[in-house]
Amino acid sequence: MLKFKYGARNLLDAGAADPIASRASRLNHFFQGKPPFLTQQQMSPLSREGILDALFVLFEECSQPALMKIKHVSNFVRKYSDTIAELQELQPSARDFEFRSLVGCGHFAEVQVVRERATGDVYAMKVMKKTALLAQEQVSFFEEERNILSQSTSPWIPQLQYAFQDKNNLYLVMEYQPGGDLLSLLNRYEDQLDENTIQFYLAELILAVHSIHQMGYVHRDVKPENILIDRIGHIKLVDFGSAAKMSSNKMVNAKLPIGTPDYMAPEVLTVMNGDGKGVYSLDCDWWSVGVIAYEMVYGRSPFTEGTSARTFNNIMNFQRFLKFPDDPKVSSELLDLIQSLLCGQKERLKFEGLCCHPFFSKIDWNNIRNSPPPFVPTLKSDDDTSNFDEPEKNSWVSSSPRQLNLSGFSGEELPFVGFSYSKALGILGRSESVVSSLDSPAKTSSMEKKLLIKSKELQDSQDKCHKMEQEMTRLHRRVS
């Protein structure tokens, strides 16, 4: 009798204990995305989209010439080819979106502003090359970004609408933030902001970073380019490609990929230069916040110098290289805040200490999103990209076509099983009334029309609120 090595249960005992109808009901809940026996994080790769991913990979592998020579494999492919084609046609794809602009470009990915052809909705779409991801030692780090975006309910993190894939790329489609990033804002203000503005953005950034920590992750790449400004002037923290899941004792394994050198904490560099067995904590993100605070005051990073080696040396010896110029003049509270972040890990302020720091004495932490932002973007259209600096296009290398596998099963697509996601499916899975209404095509069509109308009404209301908030901000500035 076969025995399963991993997580095995006595199936005969389970069958005797639970009636078939009861197990069928649980299975139905499973496919609706709400099983009673799994947590949300355990469920993420086992969603309906994840099971479809696995089915598509199985079919694609079976379609390889070497495997098609096997009778039962070729029969399977012929039997289900039409069904698979129909299922794939129903999945989101790059064809559903019209390219508008490029707003970000890196070695592994680029970020585009796109418009959904059917609805006209504007999104930011992150495109990641599978070949580049597979070449990395830790190939699964892209999962952390997908999981954070799909599971987050924080107002400081963009909402993920869709995650899908094709043979060459992974795609993350999320809310577009048209206000640009903090780096562009610093450039616009000649790299120096007044203390009220610094206070506002740092307070929101602290809440954003804390929301990631509450989910059990360390961001590890907190920098101005990854702090976006939404249409009404508040921030969103993005780019979780370097994020790492914390262990049960809230530590991070150092073997995972790391973020940008200029913002790395000394304890991270210590682990990187060691034997690879060390760990560090979420405090490394607070160091990065300190570097950003310094940059907002003085217009430059405190440790950046020519090469990465020199920058690393300056960070490791921060007690000697951290300098505070006489100009511009800085309040003692802000100076103390920066010093309390750019220090040893044991002395570094944590979230609770930051909230109580005198520099933030005027901040209402529970109501900051209702405070008027210092900068509200002026937008000519919903896909306006004028608040972004033009990205360096030469760093993105276009994907070459995937080679046909002639030897049989390759397994190259297995790391991407469970990546796909649809926010709409998640909403349907949580709503019994909506699920039950999908019994017939007529009811489905009617529901889709109602959802589309409500979506447009919501967008119109958001636009009106945005205009009112802009006017309130102008009046507030005149009065003050």
Order of alpha helices (4+ residues) and beta strands (2+ residues): alpha-alpha-alpha-alpha-alpha-alpha-beta-beta-beta-alpha-alpha-beta-beta-alpha-alpha-beta-beta-beta-beta-beta-alpha-beta-alpha-alpha-alpha-alpha-alpha-beta-alpha-alpha-alpha
